[in-house]
Structures are given as structure tokens and as C-alpha cells.
Amino acid sequence: MSAPVLSLPRTAHLPPLSRLLVALAVTLAAWEDRRRTRAALARLDDHLLRDIGLGPSRAATECTKPFWRA
């Protein structure tokens, strides 16, 4: 399962603290996206998992990962 890649906006012109805050916001957004999509994946039945090309064991493995792990 590949997640959308969130990239940092061009922040070279920003002060260091602002760059840090932007990086933090992007990281938090990625974590929330992983949490939400893994929760949705956990609700899918076997038929829908086959439709997206995942077996139940692969889906279970993905669902048990912590949100901070890609």
C-alpha cells in the first residue's frame, strides 16, 4: 500500500523556526493520513481487499503498524 507523498514546500526563504514549524506540520499531516487510511483499511471485508489487490494477512499487517511508521 503506497501512501501519497507529502513534500515540504519551498521553505529556503523562511527563517529557521518557520522552516521547523512547516516541517512539523507536514509530518503531523502525514501521520494523520496514515492513521485515517489504516483505520479505513481495517474496516474493509475480504472481497474489497481482493479488489484492491491485498490479502487479509497483508492488510492486517498494514493495519497494525503505528501511525509514525511508513
ChimeraX attribute file (.defattr): number of C-alpha atoms within 10 A of each C-alpha:
attribute: neighborCount
match mode: 1-to-1
recipient: residues
	/A:1	11
	/A:2	5
	/A:3	10
	/A:4	9
	/A:5	7
	/A:6	10
	/A:7	10
	/A:8	13
	/A:9	10
	/A:10	9
	/A:11	13
	/A:12	9
	/A:13	8
	/A:14	11
	/A:15	9
	/A:16	11
	/A:17	9
	/A:18	13
	/A:19	17
	/A:20	13
	/A:21	11
	/A:22	17
	/A:23	16
	/A:24	13
	/A:25	13
	/A:26	16
	/A:27	16
	/A:28	14
	/A:29	13
	/A:30	20
	/A:31	17
	/A:32	14
	/A:33	15
	/A:34	21
	/A:35	17
	/A:36	12
	/A:37	14
	/A:38	20
	/A:39	14
	/A:40	11
	/A:41	16
	/A:42	15
	/A:43	11
	/A:44	13
	/A:45	10
	/A:46	12
	/A:47	12
	/A:48	13
	/A:49	17
	/A:50	12
	/A:51	9
	/A:52	9
	/A:53	12
	/A:54	15
	/A:55	14
	/A:56	16
	/A:57	9
	/A:58	12
	/A:59	18
	/A:60	14
	/A:61	9
	/A:62	17
	/A:63	19
	/A:64	11
	/A:65	13
	/A:66	12
	/A:67	17
	/A:68	12
	/A:69	8
	/A:70	12
